[in-house]
Amino acid sequence: ATPRSSARQLVREALERYGLNPDDFGQFALCDVVGRPGGGGTAGGGWQGEHLREVGDWERPLVLQELWKPKAGWSRRFEIRRRQDLERAGDTGDDGDSAGEQGQPPERWRLPRSGGSDPRGG
């Protein structure tokens, strides 16, 4: 991945790398996920995503990563998800909000789980 790589290109490359049909890339979306280690205090460790946004096919994930950094105690990662799963969960449509204020996710990010904390400090 380079700063010039689009989300669409990265999804296609990932499908190829894992032996899936790269022509199926339209069925998948790259998602920008913000979460915390241990799922915000839950036992068992690991990482728990709490905020998710579908990245537009034309957006450049490495540029997004550079423009916005989560607050202390939070981290972000990119995940590939099936578009039909996002639609079922009500995550349809990229609103174009690619970066919020420093340390805060864009306002239109959704909370995938009820009762989640807010990395914006609100």
Buried (B, 14 or more C-beta within 10 A) or exposed (E): EEEEBBBBBBBBBBBEEEEBEEEEBEEBBBBBBBBBEEBBEEEEEEEBBBBBBBBBBEBBBBBBBEEBBBBEEBBBEBEBBEBEEBEEEEBEEBEEEBBBEEBBBBEEBEEBEEEBBBBBEE
